């Protein structure tokens, strides 16, 4: 069993993983003083989907939702996600 790559994490043979993409949405929203309900109203992203992204409990995000978040927060994907090399 070798190393397996997924969208968000690098899984090692022992079952542990290294997170390669860091979700910064919650921190960015706090910095901008924006609440989840404001984002939901503006973007029409389902509140459950937004909550999973916000709480870092999602494995992926659609380009459509990423585009909506960037529009609502007036930012780029680089503001919302960070690549962390191992």
Secondary structure, DSSP 8 states (H G I E B T S, - for coil): ---EE-SSEEE-TTS-EEE-EEE-HHHHHHHHT--HHHHHHHH---HHHHHHHHTT--S---HHHHHHHHHHHT--HHHHEEE---
